[in-house]
């Protein structure tokens, strides 16, 4: 999972772009449920699918 921007600390001042930051799927699951500062559900994602399985997820940054 590769992210560009998300709520890393719970403090709005710490939200910023960190290009192509790798996170675990469990971290993504947590982020999907904590939407107070940044709602990661609002961003598009690019999926790489190989042999019918998702092998890569990349969040697209939208200014």
mmCIF file of the N, C-alpha and C atoms, coordinates in Angstrom:
data_MODEL
# 
_entry.id   MODEL 
# 
loop_
_atom_site.group_PDB 
_atom_site.id 
_atom_site.type_symbol 
_atom_site.label_atom_id 
_atom_site.label_alt_id 
_atom_site.label_comp_id 
_atom_site.label_asym_id 
_atom_site.label_entity_id 
_atom_site.label_seq_id 
_atom_site.pdbx_PDB_ins_code 
_atom_site.Cartn_x 
_atom_site.Cartn_y 
_atom_site.Cartn_z 
_atom_site.occupancy 
_atom_site.B_iso_or_equiv 
_atom_site.pdbx_formal_charge 
_atom_site.auth_seq_id 
_atom_site.auth_comp_id 
_atom_site.auth_asym_id 
_atom_site.auth_atom_id 
_atom_site.pdbx_PDB_model_num 
ATOM 1   N N  . UNK A 1 1  ? 0.846   -1.162  0.000   1.00 0.00 ? 1  UNK A N  1 
ATOM 2   C CA . UNK A 1 1  ? 0.000   0.000   0.000   1.00 0.00 ? 1  UNK A CA 1 
ATOM 3   C C  . UNK A 1 1  ? 0.893   1.227   0.000   1.00 0.00 ? 1  UNK A C  1 
ATOM 4   N N  . UNK A 1 2  ? 0.650   2.138   -0.927  1.00 0.00 ? 2  UNK A N  1 
ATOM 5   C CA . UNK A 1 2  ? 1.460   3.344   -1.022  1.00 0.00 ? 2  UNK A CA 1 
ATOM 6   C C  . UNK A 1 2  ? 0.551   4.563   -0.899  1.00 0.00 ? 2  UNK A C  1 
ATOM 7   N N  . UNK A 1 3  ? 0.860   5.403   0.062   1.00 0.00 ? 3  UNK A N  1 
ATOM 8   C CA . UNK A 1 3  ? 0.050   6.593   0.341   1.00 0.00 ? 3  UNK A CA 1 
ATOM 9   C C  . UNK A 1 3  ? 0.827   7.858   0.019   1.00 0.00 ? 3  UNK A C  1 
ATOM 10  N N  . UNK A 1 4  ? 0.069   8.934   -0.220  1.00 0.00 ? 4  UNK A N  1 
ATOM 11  C CA . UNK A 1 4  ? 0.657   10.241  -0.459  1.00 0.00 ? 4  UNK A CA 1 
ATOM 12  C C  . UNK A 1 4  ? 0.348   11.186  0.711   1.00 0.00 ? 4  UNK A C  1 
ATOM 13  N N  . UNK A 1 5  ? -0.881  11.132  1.214   1.00 0.00 ? 5  UNK A N  1 
ATOM 14  C CA . UNK A 1 5  ? -1.285  12.013  2.304   1.00 0.00 ? 5  UNK A CA 1 
ATOM 15  C C  . UNK A 1 5  ? -2.323  11.294  3.174   1.00 0.00 ? 5  UNK A C  1 
ATOM 16  N N  . UNK A 1 6  ? -2.141  11.402  4.488   1.00 0.00 ? 6  UNK A N  1 
ATOM 17  C CA . UNK A 1 6  ? -3.120  10.851  5.425   1.00 0.00 ? 6  UNK A CA 1 
ATOM 18  C C  . UNK A 1 6  ? -2.821  11.396  6.818   1.00 0.00 ? 6  UNK A C  1 
ATOM 19  N N  . UNK A 1 7  ? -3.722  11.138  7.744   1.00 0.00 ? 7  UNK A N  1 
ATOM 20  C CA . UNK A 1 7  ? -3.577  11.574  9.135   1.00 0.00 ? 7  UNK A CA 1 
ATOM 21  C C  . UNK A 1 7  ? -2.613  10.626  9.836   1.00 0.00 ? 7  UNK A C  1 
ATOM 22  N N  . UNK A 1 8  ? -1.393  11.084  10.034  1.00 0.00 ? 8  UNK A N  1 
ATOM 23  C CA . UNK A 1 8  ? -0.362  10.230  10.637  1.00 0.00 ? 8  UNK A CA 1 
ATOM 24  C C  . UNK A 1 8  ? -0.367  10.270  12.166  1.00 0.00 ? 8  UNK A C  1 
ATOM 25  N N  . UNK A 1 9  ? -0.724  11.423  12.755  1.00 0.00 ? 9  UNK A N  1 
ATOM 26  C CA . UNK A 1 9  ? -0.571  11.582  14.201  1.00 0.00 ? 9  UNK A CA 1 
ATOM 27  C C  . UNK A 1 9  ? -1.841  12.002  14.942  1.00 0.00 ? 9  UNK A C  1 
ATOM 28  N N  . UNK A 1 10 ? -2.884  12.360  14.216  1.00 0.00 ? 10 UNK A N  1 
ATOM 29  C CA . UNK A 1 10 ? -4.086  12.870  14.860  1.00 0.00 ? 10 UNK A CA 1 
ATOM 30  C C  . UNK A 1 10 ? -4.058  14.381  15.039  1.00 0.00 ? 10 UNK A C  1 
ATOM 31  N N  . UNK A 1 11 ? -3.005  15.021  14.573  1.00 0.00 ? 11 UNK A N  1 
ATOM 32  C CA . UNK A 1 11 ? -2.857  16.476  14.670  1.00 0.00 ? 11 UNK A CA 1 
ATOM 33  C C  . UNK A 1 11 ? -2.892  17.049  13.256  1.00 0.00 ? 11 UNK A C  1 
ATOM 34  N N  . UNK A 1 12 ? -3.835  17.972  12.994  1.00 0.00 ? 12 UNK A N  1 
ATOM 35  C CA . UNK A 1 12 ? -3.982  18.533  11.659  1.00 0.00 ? 12 UNK A CA 1 
ATOM 36  C C  . UNK A 1 12 ? -2.686  19.152  11.149  1.00 0.00 ? 12 UNK A C  1 
ATOM 37  N N  . UNK A 1 13 ? -1.892  19.740  12.034  1.00 0.00 ? 13 UNK A N  1 
ATOM 38  C CA . UNK A 1 13 ? -0.634  20.378  11.633  1.00 0.00 ? 13 UNK A CA 1 
ATOM 39  C C  . UNK A 1 13 ? 0.367   19.370  11.059  1.00 0.00 ? 13 UNK A C  1 
ATOM 40  N N  . UNK A 1 14 ? 0.217   18.097  11.379  1.00 0.00 ? 14 UNK A N  1 
ATOM 41  C CA . UNK A 1 14 ? 1.144   17.071  10.902  1.00 0.00 ? 14 UNK A CA 1 
ATOM 42  C C  . UNK A 1 14 ? 0.720   16.422  9.580   1.00 0.00 ? 14 UNK A C  1 
ATOM 43  N N  . UNK A 1 15 ? -0.460  16.803  9.073   1.00 0.00 ? 15 UNK A N  1 
ATOM 44  C CA . UNK A 1 15 ? -0.928  16.240  7.811   1.00 0.00 ? 15 UNK A CA 1 
ATOM 45  C C  . UNK A 1 15 ? -0.171  16.924  6.679   1.00 0.00 ? 15 UNK A C  1 
ATOM 46  N N  . UNK A 1 16 ? 0.502   16.150  5.902   1.00 0.00 ? 16 UNK A N  1 
ATOM 47  C CA . UNK A 1 16 ? 1.255   16.698  4.778   1.00 0.00 ? 16 UNK A CA 1 
ATOM 48  C C  . UNK A 1 16 ? 1.579   15.605  3.792   1.00 0.00 ? 16 UNK A C  1 
ATOM 49  N N  . UNK A 1 17 ? 2.058   16.014  2.651   1.00 0.00 ? 17 UNK A N  1 
ATOM 50  C CA . UNK A 1 17 ? 2.394   15.052  1.604   1.00 0.00 ? 17 UNK A CA 1 
ATOM 51  C C  . UNK A 1 17 ? 3.745   14.425  1.899   1.00 0.00 ? 17 UNK A C  1 
ATOM 52  N N  . UNK A 1 18 ? 3.765   13.111  1.871   1.00 0.00 ? 18 UNK A N  1 
ATOM 53  C CA . UNK A 1 18 ? 5.011   12.341  1.903   1.00 0.00 ? 18 UNK A CA 1 
ATOM 54  C C  . UNK A 1 18 ? 4.874   11.343  0.768   1.00 0.00 ? 18 UNK A C  1 
ATOM 55  N N  . UNK A 1 19 ? 5.495   11.669  -0.347  1.00 0.00 ? 19 UNK A N  1 
ATOM 56  C CA . UNK A 1 19 ? 5.296   10.904  -1.567  1.00 0.00 ? 19 UNK A CA 1 
ATOM 57  C C  . UNK A 1 19 ? 5.665   9.430   -1.404  1.00 0.00 ? 19 UNK A C  1 
ATOM 58  N N  . UNK A 1 20 ? 4.772   8.588   -1.864  1.00 0.00 ? 20 UNK A N  1 
ATOM 59  C CA . UNK A 1 20 ? 4.993   7.136   -1.972  1.00 0.00 ? 20 UNK A CA 1 
ATOM 60  C C  . UNK A 1 20 ? 5.424   6.486   -0.671  1.00 0.00 ? 20 UNK A C  1 
ATOM 61  N N  . UNK A 1 21 ? 4.750   6.845   0.396   1.00 0.00 ? 21 UNK A N  1 
ATOM 62  C CA . UNK A 1 21 ? 5.025   6.253   1.714   1.00 0.00 ? 21 UNK A CA 1 
ATOM 63  C C  . UNK A 1 21 ? 4.314   4.905   1.826   1.00 0.00 ? 21 UNK A C  1 
ATOM 64  N N  . UNK A 1 22 ? 5.065   3.892   2.124   1.00 0.00 ? 22 UNK A N  1 
ATOM 65  C CA . UNK A 1 22 ? 4.493   2.546   2.261   1.00 0.00 ? 22 UNK A CA 1 
ATOM 66  C C  . UNK A 1 22 ? 3.853   2.375   3.643   1.00 0.00 ? 22 UNK A C  1 
ATOM 67  N N  . UNK A 1 23 ? 2.651   1.795   3.627   1.00 0.00 ? 23 UNK A N  1 
ATOM 68  C CA . UNK A 1 23 ? 1.973   1.442   4.866   1.00 0.00 ? 23 UNK A CA 1 
ATOM 69  C C  . UNK A 1 23 ? 1.421   0.028   4.711   1.00 0.00 ? 23 UNK A C  1 
ATOM 70  N N  . UNK A 1 24 ? 1.082   -0.584  5.830   1.00 0.00 ? 24 UNK A N  1 
ATOM 71  C CA . UNK A 1 24 ? 0.530   -1.936  5.806   1.00 0.00 ? 24 UNK A CA 1 
ATOM 72  C C  . UNK A 1 24 ? -0.974  -1.884  5.513   1.00 0.00 ? 24 UNK A C  1 
ATOM 73  N N  . UNK A 1 25 ? -1.522  -3.015  5.113   1.00 0.00 ? 25 UNK A N  1 
ATOM 74  C CA . UNK A 1 25 ? -2.963  -3.084  4.897   1.00 0.00 ? 25 UNK A CA 1 
ATOM 75  C C  . UNK A 1 25 ? -3.719  -2.878  6.204   1.00 0.00 ? 25 UNK A C  1 
ATOM 76  N N  . UNK A 1 26 ? -3.152  -3.308  7.311   1.00 0.00 ? 26 UNK A N  1 
ATOM 77  C CA . UNK A 1 26 ? -3.824  -3.093  8.607   1.00 0.00 ? 26 UNK A CA 1 
ATOM 78  C C  . UNK A 1 26 ? -3.862  -1.602  8.944   1.00 0.00 ? 26 UNK A C  1 
ATOM 79  N N  . UNK A 1 27 ? -2.810  -0.855  8.577   1.00 0.00 ? 27 UNK A N  1 
ATOM 80  C CA . UNK A 1 27 ? -2.813  0.595   8.782   1.00 0.00 ? 27 UNK A CA 1 
ATOM 81  C C  . UNK A 1 27 ? -3.889  1.235   7.911   1.00 0.00 ? 27 UNK A C  1 
ATOM 82  N N  . UNK A 1 28 ? -4.024  0.798   6.660   1.00 0.00 ? 28 UNK A N  1 
ATOM 83  C CA . UNK A 1 28 ? -5.073  1.314   5.792   1.00 0.00 ? 28 UNK A CA 1 
ATOM 84  C C  . UNK A 1 28 ? -6.441  1.054   6.403   1.00 0.00 ? 28 UNK A C  1 
ATOM 85  N N  . UNK A 1 29 ? -6.650  -0.132  6.928   1.00 0.00 ? 29 UNK A N  1 
ATOM 86  C CA . UNK A 1 29 ? -7.921  -0.462  7.578   1.00 0.00 ? 29 UNK A CA 1 
ATOM 87  C C  . UNK A 1 29 ? -8.204  0.514   8.712   1.00 0.00 ? 29 UNK A C  1 
ATOM 88  N N  . UNK A 1 30 ? -7.200  0.826   9.505   1.00 0.00 ? 30 UNK A N  1 
ATOM 89  C CA . UNK A 1 30 ? -7.357  1.797   10.597  1.00 0.00 ? 30 UNK A CA 1 
ATOM 90  C C  . UNK A 1 30 ? -7.716  3.167   10.042  1.00 0.00 ? 30 UNK A C  1 
ATOM 91  N N  . UNK A 1 31 ? -7.015  3.607   8.990   1.00 0.00 ? 31 UNK A N  1 
ATOM 92  C CA . UNK A 1 31 ? -7.269  4.922   8.403   1.00 0.00 ? 31 UNK A CA 1 
ATOM 93  C C  . UNK A 1 31 ? -8.676  5.032   7.825   1.00 0.00 ? 31 UNK A C  1 
ATOM 94  N N  . UNK A 1 32 ? -9.195  3.948   7.296   1.00 0.00 ? 32 UNK A N  1 
ATOM 95  C CA . UNK A 1 32 ? -10.540 3.967   6.730   1.00 0.00 ? 32 UNK A CA 1 
ATOM 96  C C  . UNK A 1 32 ? -11.609 4.202   7.786   1.00 0.00 ? 32 UNK A C  1 
ATOM 97  N N  . UNK A 1 33 ? -11.279 3.931   9.048   1.00 0.00 ? 33 UNK A N  1 
ATOM 98  C CA . UNK A 1 33 ? -12.233 4.108   10.134  1.00 0.00 ? 33 UNK A CA 1 
ATOM 99  C C  . UNK A 1 33 ? -11.990 5.375   10.956  1.00 0.00 ? 33 UNK A C  1 
ATOM 100 N N  . UNK A 1 34 ? -10.885 6.064   10.739  1.00 0.00 ? 34 UNK A N  1 
ATOM 101 C CA . UNK A 1 34 ? -10.569 7.305   11.453  1.00 0.00 ? 34 UNK A CA 1 
ATOM 102 C C  . UNK A 1 34 ? -10.539 8.437   10.436  1.00 0.00 ? 34 UNK A C  1 
ATOM 103 N N  . UNK A 1 35 ? -11.659 9.134   10.335  1.00 0.00 ? 35 UNK A N  1 
ATOM 104 C CA . UNK A 1 35 ? -11.827 10.125  9.275   1.00 0.00 ? 35 UNK A CA 1 
ATOM 105 C C  . UNK A 1 35 ? -11.977 11.542  9.821   1.00 0.00 ? 35 UNK A C  1 
ATOM 106 N N  . UNK A 1 36 ? -11.554 11.779  11.052  1.00 0.00 ? 36 UNK A N  1 
ATOM 107 C CA . UNK A 1 36 ? -11.750 13.086  11.682  1.00 0.00 ? 36 UNK A CA 1 
ATOM 108 C C  . UNK A 1 36 ? -10.990 14.203  10.973  1.00 0.00 ? 36 UNK A C  1 
ATOM 109 N N  . UNK A 1 37 ? -9.744  13.957  10.593  1.00 0.00 ? 37 UNK A N  1 
ATOM 110 C CA . UNK A 1 37 ? -8.905  15.008  10.003  1.00 0.00 ? 37 UNK A CA 1 
ATOM 111 C C  . UNK A 1 37 ? -8.830  14.845  8.485   1.00 0.00 ? 37 UNK A C  1 
ATOM 112 N N  . UNK A 1 38 ? -8.442  13.675  8.017   1.00 0.00 ? 38 UNK A N  1 
ATOM 113 C CA . UNK A 1 38 ? -8.374  13.383  6.585   1.00 0.00 ? 38 UNK A CA 1 
ATOM 114 C C  . UNK A 1 38 ? -9.171  12.112  6.334   1.00 0.00 ? 38 UNK A C  1 
ATOM 115 N N  . UNK A 1 39 ? -10.118 12.199  5.404   1.00 0.00 ? 39 UNK A N  1 
ATOM 116 C CA . UNK A 1 39 ? -10.903 11.020  5.049   1.00 0.00 ? 39 UNK A CA 1 
ATOM 117 C C  . UNK A 1 39 ? -10.266 10.392  3.808   1.00 0.00 ? 39 UNK A C  1 
ATOM 118 N N  . UNK A 1 40 ? -9.492  9.325   4.003   1.00 0.00 ? 40 UNK A N  1 
ATOM 119 C CA . UNK A 1 40 ? -8.780  8.702   2.884   1.00 0.00 ? 40 UNK A CA 1 
ATOM 120 C C  . UNK A 1 40 ? -9.730  8.059   1.884   1.00 0.00 ? 40 UNK A C  1 
ATOM 121 N N  . UNK A 1 41 ? -10.995 7.931   2.238   1.00 0.00 ? 41 UNK A N  1 
ATOM 122 C CA . UNK A 1 41 ? -11.977 7.382   1.303   1.00 0.00 ? 41 UNK A CA 1 
ATOM 123 C C  . UNK A 1 41 ? -12.294 8.357   0.174   1.00 0.00 ? 41 UNK A C  1 
ATOM 124 N N  . UNK A 1 42 ? -11.920 9.635   0.344   1.00 0.00 ? 42 UNK A N  1 
ATOM 125 C CA . UNK A 1 42 ? -12.188 10.650  -0.675  1.00 0.00 ? 42 UNK A CA 1 
ATOM 126 C C  . UNK A 1 42 ? -11.172 10.656  -1.816  1.00 0.00 ? 42 UNK A C  1 
ATOM 127 N N  . UNK A 1 43 ? -10.087 9.926   -1.678  1.00 0.00 ? 43 UNK A N  1 
ATOM 128 C CA . UNK A 1 43 ? -9.027  9.900   -2.691  1.00 0.00 ? 43 UNK A CA 1 
ATOM 129 C C  . UNK A 1 43 ? -9.233  8.728   -3.645  1.00 0.00 ? 43 UNK A C  1 
ATOM 130 N N  . UNK A 1 44 ? -8.858  8.897   -4.921  1.00 0.00 ? 44 UNK A N  1 
ATOM 131 C CA . UNK A 1 44 ? -8.858  7.743   -5.818  1.00 0.00 ? 44 UNK A CA 1 
ATOM 132 C C  . UNK A 1 44 ? -7.615  6.883   -5.566  1.00 0.00 ? 44 UNK A C  1 
ATOM 133 N N  . UNK A 1 45 ? -7.723  5.626   -5.916  1.00 0.00 ? 45 UNK A N  1 
ATOM 134 C CA . UNK A 1 45 ? -6.619  4.676   -5.751  1.00 0.00 ? 45 UNK A CA 1 
ATOM 135 C C  . UNK A 1 45 ? -6.410  3.920   -7.052  1.00 0.00 ? 45 UNK A C  1 
ATOM 136 N N  . UNK A 1 46 ? -5.163  3.632   -7.351  1.00 0.00 ? 46 UNK A N  1 
ATOM 137 C CA . UNK A 1 46 ? -4.815  2.831   -8.520  1.00 0.00 ? 46 UNK A CA 1 
ATOM 138 C C  . UNK A 1 46 ? -4.474  1.423   -8.041  1.00 0.00 ? 46 UNK A C  1 
ATOM 139 N N  . UNK A 1 47 ? -5.108  0.445   -8.647  1.00 0.00 ? 47 UNK A N  1 
ATOM 140 C CA . UNK A 1 47 ? -4.884  -0.950  -8.269  1.00 0.00 ? 47 UNK A CA 1 
ATOM 141 C C  . UNK A 1 47 ? -4.092  -1.657  -9.361  1.00 0.00 ? 47 UNK A C  1 
ATOM 142 N N  . UNK A 1 48 ? -3.130  -2.451  -8.940  1.00 0.00 ? 48 UNK A N  1 
ATOM 143 C CA . UNK A 1 48 ? -2.433  -3.349  -9.862  1.00 0.00 ? 48 UNK A CA 1 
ATOM 144 C C  . UNK A 1 48 ? -2.954  -4.745  -9.564  1.00 0.00 ? 48 UNK A C  1 
ATOM 145 N N  . UNK A 1 49 ? -3.463  -5.393  -10.603 1.00 0.00 ? 49 UNK A N  1 
ATOM 146 C CA . UNK A 1 49 ? -4.044  -6.723  -10.440 1.00 0.00 ? 49 UNK A CA 1 
ATOM 147 C C  . UNK A 1 49 ? -3.261  -7.702  -11.302 1.00 0.00 ? 49 UNK A C  1 
ATOM 148 N N  . UNK A 1 50 ? -2.786  -8.758  -10.664 1.00 0.00 ? 50 UNK A N  1 
ATOM 149 C CA . UNK A 1 50 ? -2.043  -9.810  -11.357 1.00 0.00 ? 50 UNK A CA 1 
ATOM 150 C C  . UNK A 1 50 ? -2.665  -11.159 -11.011 1.00 0.00 ? 50 UNK A C  1 
ATOM 151 N N  . UNK A 1 51 ? -2.986  -11.922 -12.025 1.00 0.00 ? 51 UNK A N  1 
ATOM 152 C CA . UNK A 1 51 ? -3.607  -13.241 -11.834 1.00 0.00 ? 51 UNK A CA 1 
ATOM 153 C C  . UNK A 1 51 ? -4.841  -13.163 -10.945 1.00 0.00 ? 51 UNK A C  1 
ATOM 154 N N  . UNK A 1 52 ? -5.643  -12.103 -11.113 1.00 0.00 ? 52 UNK A N  1 
ATOM 155 C CA . UNK A 1 52 ? -6.884  -11.955 -10.364 1.00 0.00 ? 52 UNK A CA 1 
ATOM 156 C C  . UNK A 1 52 ? -6.723  -11.494 -8.928  1.00 0.00 ? 52 UNK A C  1 
ATOM 157 N N  . UNK A 1 53 ? -5.502  -11.125 -8.526  1.00 0.00 ? 53 UNK A N  1 
ATOM 158 C CA . UNK A 1 53 ? -5.254  -10.675 -7.143  1.00 0.00 ? 53 UNK A CA 1 
ATOM 159 C C  . UNK A 1 53 ? -4.697  -9.260  -7.158  1.00 0.00 ? 53 UNK A C  1 
ATOM 160 N N  . UNK A 1 54 ? -5.138  -8.457  -6.204  1.00 0.00 ? 54 UNK A N  1 
ATOM 161 C CA . UNK A 1 54 ? -4.600  -7.104  -6.071  1.00 0.00 ? 54 UNK A CA 1 
ATOM 162 C C  . UNK A 1 54 ? -3.201  -7.215  -5.483  1.00 0.00 ? 54 UNK A C  1 
ATOM 163 N N  . UNK A 1 55 ? -2.209  -6.709  -6.210  1.00 0.00 ? 55 UNK A N  1 
ATOM 164 C CA . UNK A 1 55 ? -0.820  -6.805  -5.755  1.00 0.00 ? 55 UNK A CA 1 
ATOM 165 C C  . UNK A 1 55 ? -0.267  -5.461  -5.316  1.00 0.00 ? 55 UNK A C  1 
ATOM 166 N N  . UNK A 1 56 ? -0.947  -4.373  -5.678  1.00 0.00 ? 56 UNK A N  1 
ATOM 167 C CA . UNK A 1 56 ? -0.449  -3.047  -5.320  1.00 0.00 ? 56 UNK A CA 1 
ATOM 168 C C  . UNK A 1 56 ? -1.620  -2.071  -5.294  1.00 0.00 ? 56 UNK A C  1 
ATOM 169 N N  . UNK A 1 57 ? -1.629  -1.190  -4.280  1.00 0.00 ? 57 UNK A N  1 
ATOM 170 C CA . UNK A 1 57 ? -2.618  -0.129  -4.155  1.00 0.00 ? 57 UNK A CA 1 
ATOM 171 C C  . UNK A 1 57 ? -1.845  1.167   -3.966  1.00 0.00 ? 57 UNK A C  1 
ATOM 172 N N  . UNK A 1 58 ? -2.136  2.168   -4.812  1.00 0.00 ? 58 UNK A N  1 
ATOM 173 C CA . UNK A 1 58 ? -1.450  3.448   -4.720  1.00 0.00 ? 58 UNK A CA 1 
ATOM 174 C C  . UNK A 1 58 ? -2.492  4.560   -4.627  1.00 0.00 ? 58 UNK A C  1 
ATOM 175 N N  . UNK A 1 59 ? -2.405  5.340   -3.572  1.00 0.00 ? 59 UNK A N  1 
ATOM 176 C CA . UNK A 1 59 ? -3.296  6.480   -3.409  1.00 0.00 ? 59 UNK A CA 1 
ATOM 177 C C  . UNK A 1 59 ? -2.861  7.596   -4.380  1.00 0.00 ? 59 UNK A C  1 
ATOM 178 N N  . UNK A 1 60 ? -3.832  8.174   -5.081  1.00 0.00 ? 60 UNK A N  1 
ATOM 179 C CA . UNK A 1 60 ? -3.547  9.293   -5.969  1.00 0.00 ? 60 UNK A CA 1 
ATOM 180 C C  . UNK A 1 60 ? -3.747  10.585  -5.195  1.00 0.00 ? 60 UNK A C  1 
ATOM 181 N N  . UNK A 1 61 ? -2.755  11.455  -5.221  1.00 0.00 ? 61 UNK A N  1 
ATOM 182 C CA . UNK A 1 61 ? -2.867  12.752  -4.565  1.00 0.00 ? 61 UNK A CA 1 
ATOM 183 C C  . UNK A 1 61 ? -3.749  13.671  -5.393  1.00 0.00 ? 61 UNK A C  1 
ATOM 184 N N  . UNK A 1 62 ? -4.647  14.377  -4.732  1.00 0.00 ? 62 UNK A N  1 
ATOM 185 C CA . UNK A 1 62 ? -5.478  15.394  -5.370  1.00 0.00 ? 62 UNK A CA 1 
ATOM 186 C C  . UNK A 1 62 ? -5.269  16.689  -4.587  1.00 0.00 ? 62 UNK A C  1 
ATOM 187 N N  . UNK A 1 63 ? -4.752  17.729  -5.261  1.00 0.00 ? 63 UNK A N  1 
ATOM 188 C CA . UNK A 1 63 ? -4.513  18.995  -4.552  1.00 0.00 ? 63 UNK A CA 1 
ATOM 189 C C  . UNK A 1 63 ? -5.792  19.670  -4.114  1.00 0.00 ? 63 UNK A C  1 
# 
